[in-house]
Amino acid sequence: MPDITQLILDDHEWFRRRFAELDDLRAEGAEPTALRAVWRPLADLLDVHAEAEERIFYPQLLRKGENDPEEETLDAIGDHNDIRDGVREADRNPVGSAGWWAGVDSAREANDEHMGEEENEGLPDFRLHAPSGLRESLGRQFTEFKERHPGGRGIEITDKDPEEYVETIEREIHPPSDFSGDVSLGIGGLRGR
């Protein structure tokens, strides 16, 4: 079983190919049916991929990462929100319309930024500091999650507050009853950001 970092990279490559297909269809002036055939699976996997990362990968990055995993996670959750917002914008408009393309372009821009940061920061950090057995176990969980939720079925796709997300994971990592000191991972006060 591939480890979770490879599975995430595989999804990233699939995203890039689908957006390239949309570029080709746009240049050809394709009909909405052709656009929808590429967009719907892409939009669905963007949602499921983000949710899977939030449930499986990022909590472990916060536990095992050593190269500012808190900042990477805050950025990633914010990027996921931006991707979801672009998908929702596209879905509110007729396929192929200017509003639809604006949503697609917004989702793509946020996804490109997210993938670049994740590929250069979070994934290498995790590969360096998480044991292979953990990465493979998470890979199984990631695959199973995607198989259980094709097209996003059975999960609520919603934006998350990045600061609240990180703080919740921090409390799981270091419950207040574990010790009497500071329970943060050293990210300081997030409310002022």
Residue frames as qw, qx, qy, qz and C-alpha x, y, z in Angstrom:
[[0.000, 0.891, 0.455, 0.000, 0.00, 0.00, 0.00],
 [0.377, 0.515, -0.053, 0.768, 1.43, 3.40, -0.93],
 [0.290, -0.378, -0.513, 0.713, 1.90, 5.80, 1.91],
 [0.112, 0.831, 0.482, -0.256, -0.37, 8.78, 2.35],
 [0.095, -0.690, 0.232, 0.679, 2.14, 11.25, 0.94],
 [0.160, -0.080, 0.784, 0.595, 2.25, 9.35, -2.37],
 [0.126, 0.582, 0.800, 0.074, -1.54, 9.10, -2.52],
 [0.012, 0.839, 0.219, -0.498, -1.85, 12.85, -1.97],
 [0.112, -0.505, 0.507, 0.690, 0.68, 13.48, -4.73],
 [0.198, 0.214, 0.878, 0.381, -1.23, 11.12, -7.04],
 [0.120, 0.781, 0.590, -0.164, -4.42, 13.12, -6.46],
 [0.076, -0.758, 0.104, 0.639, -2.52, 16.34, -7.14],
 [0.158, -0.216, 0.718, 0.643, -1.37, 15.01, -10.50],
 [0.150, 0.495, 0.838, 0.172, -4.91, 13.95, -11.33],
 [0.032, 0.836, 0.337, -0.432, -6.15, 17.46, -10.47],
 [0.117, -0.578, 0.387, 0.709, -3.56, 19.02, -12.75],
 [0.159, 0.067, 0.843, 0.509, -4.59, 16.80, -15.67],
 [0.108, 0.673, 0.731, -0.028, -8.30, 17.56, -15.22],
 [0.002, -0.829, -0.102, 0.550, -7.71, 21.32, -15.10],
 [0.142, -0.367, 0.616, 0.683, -5.58, 20.98, -18.26],
 [0.171, 0.370, 0.866, 0.291, -8.51, 19.17, -19.91],
 [0.066, 0.827, 0.472, -0.297, -10.77, 22.07, -18.96],
 [0.110, -0.642, 0.285, 0.703, -8.24, 24.45, -20.56],
 [0.152, -0.034, 0.806, 0.571, -8.44, 22.46, -23.79],
 [0.098, 0.601, 0.791, 0.059, -12.23, 22.40, -23.70],
 [0.021, -0.812, -0.211, 0.543, -12.34, 26.15, -23.05],
 [0.112, -0.466, 0.504, 0.719, -10.07, 26.80, -26.03],
 [0.079, 0.159, 0.878, 0.445, -12.29, 24.60, -28.21],
 [0.417, -0.068, -0.014, -0.906, -15.49, 26.34, -27.05],
 [0.192, -0.104, -0.976, -0.019, -16.86, 23.02, -25.82],
 [0.518, -0.477, -0.414, -0.577, -20.51, 22.47, -24.98],
 [0.472, -0.551, 0.394, -0.564, -21.66, 22.37, -21.34],
 [0.980, -0.109, -0.022, -0.166, -22.07, 18.58, -21.46],
 [0.784, 0.338, -0.331, 0.402, -18.36, 18.09, -22.20],
 [0.033, 0.600, -0.412, 0.685, -17.37, 20.63, -19.55],
 [0.727, -0.430, 0.198, -0.498, -19.62, 19.00, -16.95],
 [0.977, 0.047, -0.207, 0.022, -18.13, 15.56, -17.71],
 [0.589, 0.335, -0.423, 0.601, -14.70, 16.83, -16.67],
 [0.132, -0.540, 0.285, -0.781, -15.75, 19.27, -13.95],
 [0.770, -0.453, -0.061, -0.445, -18.11, 17.17, -11.84],
 [0.924, -0.146, -0.265, 0.234, -15.61, 14.40, -10.97],
 [0.453, 0.367, -0.286, 0.760, -12.91, 17.06, -10.45],
 [0.313, -0.563, 0.125, -0.755, -15.07, 19.18, -8.16],
 [0.876, -0.389, -0.151, -0.243, -16.18, 16.12, -6.21],
 [0.858, -0.015, -0.290, 0.424, -12.64, 14.84, -5.67],
 [0.187, 0.519, -0.260, 0.793, -11.42, 18.31, -4.66],
 [0.575, -0.549, 0.079, -0.601, -14.02, 18.22, -1.88],
 [0.959, -0.248, -0.133, -0.041, -13.35, 14.64, -0.79],
 [0.709, 0.293, -0.310, 0.561, -9.56, 15.05, -0.97],
 [0.031, -0.574, 0.281, -0.769, -9.68, 18.15, 1.25],
 [0.748, -0.472, 0.060, -0.463, -11.94, 16.43, 3.77],
 [0.960, -0.040, -0.218, 0.170, -9.72, 13.33, 3.82],
 [0.484, 0.417, -0.352, 0.684, -6.63, 15.45, 4.41],
 [0.289, -0.571, 0.222, -0.736, -8.37, 17.30, 7.23],
 [0.870, -0.365, 0.037, -0.330, -9.49, 14.11, 8.93],
 [0.981, -0.042, -0.008, 0.187, -6.41, 11.93, 8.32],
 [0.694, 0.387, -0.123, 0.595, -3.28, 13.80, 7.22],
 [0.059, 0.719, -0.162, 0.674, -3.18, 17.16, 8.98],
 [0.708, -0.659, 0.094, -0.235, -3.82, 15.85, 12.51],
 [0.933, -0.139, 0.061, 0.326, -0.80, 13.59, 12.06],
 [0.495, 0.578, -0.072, 0.645, 1.32, 16.36, 10.52],
 [0.297, -0.800, 0.145, -0.500, 0.63, 18.38, 13.66],
 [0.870, -0.470, 0.147, -0.028, 1.82, 15.42, 15.73],
 [0.885, -0.053, 0.237, 0.397, 4.89, 14.43, 13.71],
 [0.486, 0.750, 0.066, 0.443, 5.94, 17.47, 11.69],
 [0.612, -0.489, -0.135, 0.607, 8.91, 19.52, 12.81],
 [0.307, 0.067, 0.257, 0.914, 9.09, 22.32, 10.25],
 [0.238, 0.143, 0.172, -0.945, 6.30, 24.62, 11.50],
 [0.037, -0.290, -0.921, -0.257, 3.41, 22.17, 10.97],
 [0.062, 0.631, 0.573, -0.519, 1.02, 24.57, 12.69],
 [0.153, 0.579, -0.176, -0.781, 1.55, 27.27, 10.06],
 [0.099, 0.110, -0.840, -0.522, 1.36, 24.74, 7.23],
 [0.008, -0.423, -0.903, 0.074, -1.90, 23.39, 8.64],
 [0.117, 0.655, 0.323, -0.673, -3.41, 26.86, 9.11],
 [0.164, 0.448, -0.461, -0.748, -2.54, 27.67, 5.49],
 [0.060, -0.042, -0.943, -0.326, -3.85, 24.34, 4.22],
 [0.082, 0.545, 0.786, -0.281, -7.23, 24.64, 5.94],
 [0.163, 0.668, 0.064, -0.723, -7.58, 28.19, 4.61],
 [0.127, 0.313, -0.698, -0.631, -6.68, 26.96, 1.12],
 [0.030, 0.270, 0.959, 0.078, -9.24, 24.15, 1.39],
 [0.162, 0.659, 0.511, -0.527, -11.88, 26.75, 2.26],
 [0.180, 0.596, -0.279, -0.731, -10.91, 28.80, -0.80],
 [0.052, 0.087, -0.900, -0.424, -11.06, 25.70, -3.02],
 [0.085, 0.464, 0.866, -0.168, -14.51, 24.80, -1.66],
 [0.173, 0.675, 0.223, -0.682, -15.67, 28.39, -2.21],
 [0.158, 0.417, -0.572, -0.688, -14.57, 28.22, -5.86],
 [0.023, -0.151, -0.968, -0.200, -16.34, 24.89, -6.35],
 [0.113, 0.599, 0.684, -0.401, -19.55, 26.32, -4.80],
 [0.172, 0.610, -0.097, -0.767, -19.30, 29.44, -6.99],
 [0.141, 0.192, -0.790, -0.565, -19.03, 27.29, -10.11],
 [0.022, -0.297, -0.955, 0.011, -21.91, 25.09, -8.97],
 [0.154, 0.606, 0.470, -0.623, -24.19, 28.12, -8.50],
 [0.277, 0.608, -0.254, -0.699, -23.84, 29.04, -12.17],
 [0.887, 0.405, 0.109, -0.194, -24.77, 27.41, -15.47],
 [0.756, -0.217, 0.441, 0.433, -21.93, 25.23, -16.75],
 [0.554, 0.347, 0.397, 0.644, -19.85, 27.14, -19.28],
 [0.010, -0.948, -0.248, -0.200, -21.11, 30.59, -18.22],
 [0.263, 0.684, -0.338, 0.591, -18.80, 33.42, -17.16],
 [0.555, -0.609, 0.318, -0.469, -19.81, 32.86, -13.51],
 [0.994, -0.095, 0.055, 0.001, -19.08, 29.15, -13.80],
 [0.732, 0.444, -0.217, 0.470, -15.64, 29.78, -15.27],
 [0.088, -0.742, 0.339, -0.572, -14.95, 32.34, -12.52],
 [0.799, -0.461, 0.266, -0.279, -15.66, 29.65, -9.92],
 [0.966, 0.158, -0.014, 0.207, -13.55, 27.06, -11.75],
 [0.477, 0.636, -0.263, 0.546, -10.68, 29.54, -12.06],
 [0.366, -0.709, 0.332, -0.503, -10.96, 30.46, -8.39],
 [0.937, -0.275, 0.191, -0.097, -10.90, 26.81, -7.31],
 [0.862, 0.357, -0.097, 0.347, -7.93, 26.16, -9.58],
 [0.193, 0.747, -0.317, 0.552, -5.95, 29.13, -8.29],
 [0.580, -0.608, 0.368, -0.398, -6.51, 28.14, -4.66],
 [0.988, -0.063, 0.140, 0.006, -5.75, 24.49, -5.43],
 [0.699, 0.549, -0.215, 0.405, -2.54, 25.35, -7.30],
 [0.080, -0.735, 0.413, -0.532, -1.35, 27.43, -4.35],
 [0.799, -0.417, 0.304, -0.310, -2.31, 24.69, -1.90],
 [0.981, 0.149, -0.003, 0.123, -0.61, 21.90, -3.84],
 [0.501, 0.653, -0.322, 0.468, 2.61, 23.88, -4.21],
 [0.295, -0.664, 0.453, -0.517, 2.81, 24.67, -0.50],
 [0.901, -0.256, 0.253, -0.243, 1.88, 21.14, 0.52],
 [0.925, 0.317, -0.086, 0.192, 4.36, 19.53, -1.88],
 [0.446, 0.609, -0.346, 0.557, 7.20, 21.79, -0.74],
 [0.202, -0.528, 0.479, -0.672, 6.45, 21.98, 2.98],
 [0.740, -0.271, 0.340, -0.514, 3.98, 19.61, 4.65],
 [0.974, 0.165, -0.106, -0.109, 4.59, 16.44, 2.66],
 [0.592, 0.480, -0.524, 0.380, 8.42, 16.53, 2.84],
 [0.249, -0.512, 0.536, -0.623, 8.26, 17.36, 6.56],
 [0.861, -0.161, 0.233, -0.423, 5.96, 14.41, 7.16],
 [0.905, 0.311, -0.285, 0.055, 8.05, 11.99, 5.07],
 [0.361, 0.552, -0.565, 0.495, 11.14, 12.98, 7.06],
 [0.176, -0.362, 0.606, -0.686, 9.59, 12.69, 10.52],
 [0.813, -0.068, 0.240, -0.527, 6.80, 10.10, 10.38],
 [0.401, -0.265, 0.868, 0.124, 7.70, 6.40, 10.31],
 [0.265, 0.125, -0.725, -0.623, 6.87, 4.48, 7.15],
 [0.111, -0.309, -0.941, 0.084, 4.41, 2.23, 9.00],
 [0.114, 0.577, 0.447, -0.674, 2.38, 5.26, 10.06],
 [0.225, 0.422, -0.353, -0.804, 2.46, 6.71, 6.55],
 [0.221, -0.015, -0.895, -0.387, 1.25, 3.39, 5.11],
 [0.032, -0.442, -0.831, 0.337, -1.48, 3.04, 7.73],
 [0.177, 0.582, 0.182, -0.773, -2.67, 6.56, 6.94],
 [0.191, 0.253, -0.652, -0.689, -2.52, 5.67, 3.25],
 [0.119, -0.278, -0.948, -0.098, -4.98, 2.83, 3.87],
 [0.030, 0.591, 0.582, -0.559, -7.25, 5.17, 5.83],
 [0.141, 0.485, -0.204, -0.839, -7.06, 7.81, 3.08],
 [0.194, 0.056, -0.822, -0.533, -7.94, 5.27, 0.38],
 [0.103, -0.404, -0.900, 0.128, -10.78, 3.79, 2.44],
 [0.084, 0.564, 0.347, -0.745, -12.19, 7.25, 3.18],
 [0.232, 0.364, -0.413, -0.802, -12.27, 8.14, -0.52],
 [0.208, -0.085, -0.920, -0.321, -13.87, 4.79, -1.38],
 [0.063, -0.477, -0.798, 0.362, -16.57, 5.24, 1.29],
 [0.107, 0.739, 0.289, -0.599, -17.43, 8.75, 0.06],
 [0.407, 0.208, 0.567, 0.685, -17.46, 8.79, -3.74],
 [0.027, 0.609, 0.407, 0.680, -18.55, 12.18, -4.99],
 [0.068, -0.308, 0.375, -0.872, -18.65, 13.44, -1.41],
 [0.677, -0.385, -0.436, -0.451, -21.62, 11.26, -0.49],
 [0.773, -0.428, -0.448, 0.136, -22.09, 10.79, 3.22],
 [0.510, -0.259, -0.245, 0.783, -19.93, 13.71, 4.37],
 [0.037, 0.949, 0.283, -0.134, -20.77, 17.31, 5.06],
 [0.596, 0.278, 0.099, 0.746, -18.55, 19.53, 2.93],
 [0.182, -0.957, -0.220, -0.045, -18.12, 22.75, 4.92],
 [0.323, 0.694, -0.339, 0.547, -15.51, 25.41, 5.48],
 [0.740, -0.468, -0.369, 0.311, -13.57, 25.17, 8.72],
 [0.151, -0.967, 0.177, -0.107, -12.04, 27.87, 10.87],
 [0.698, 0.431, -0.481, 0.310, -8.28, 27.21, 10.51],
 [0.037, -0.519, 0.575, -0.632, -7.44, 28.46, 14.01],
 [0.758, -0.243, 0.299, -0.527, -10.20, 26.45, 15.64],
 [0.937, 0.225, -0.257, -0.064, -9.14, 23.36, 13.67],
 [0.506, 0.449, -0.578, 0.456, -5.52, 23.61, 14.87],
 [0.293, -0.443, 0.508, -0.678, -6.55, 24.39, 18.44],
 [0.900, -0.115, 0.067, -0.416, -8.86, 21.34, 18.50],
 [0.876, 0.264, -0.368, 0.163, -6.05, 19.05, 17.32],
 [0.195, 0.533, -0.560, 0.604, -3.66, 20.63, 19.84],
 [0.595, -0.375, 0.374, -0.604, -6.11, 19.80, 22.65],
 [0.981, 0.046, -0.092, -0.165, -6.24, 16.18, 21.42],
 [0.677, 0.432, -0.459, 0.381, -2.43, 15.99, 21.31],
 [0.280, 0.143, -0.587, 0.746, -1.95, 17.63, 24.70],
 [0.430, -0.679, -0.530, -0.269, -5.12, 17.37, 26.78],
 [0.172, -0.764, 0.245, -0.571, -5.10, 19.82, 29.68],
 [0.844, -0.492, 0.129, -0.172, -5.05, 16.92, 32.14],
 [0.882, 0.266, -0.198, 0.335, -1.67, 15.74, 30.74],
 [0.538, -0.031, -0.259, 0.802, 0.20, 18.59, 32.37],
 [0.145, -0.801, -0.439, 0.380, -0.41, 21.89, 34.05],
 [0.262, -0.414, 0.232, 0.840, 1.52, 24.12, 31.64],
 [0.366, 0.499, -0.228, -0.752, 0.83, 25.70, 28.28],
 [0.723, 0.215, 0.653, -0.068, -1.17, 23.40, 25.96],
 [0.542, 0.781, -0.102, -0.294, -0.19, 25.10, 22.71],
 [0.899, 0.140, 0.190, 0.369, 2.30, 23.75, 20.21],
 [0.468, -0.373, 0.134, 0.789, 4.10, 27.04, 20.25],
 [0.279, 0.522, 0.514, 0.621, 1.97, 28.89, 17.73],
 [0.082, -0.090, -0.252, 0.960, 1.08, 31.60, 20.18],
 [0.344, 0.508, 0.484, -0.623, -2.12, 33.57, 20.04],
 [0.292, 0.236, 0.743, 0.553, -3.92, 32.92, 16.78],
 [0.122, 0.778, 0.583, -0.201, -6.82, 35.28, 17.32],
 [0.054, -0.781, 0.075, 0.618, -4.86, 38.31, 16.15],
 [0.353, -0.108, 0.698, 0.613, -4.12, 36.90, 12.69]]
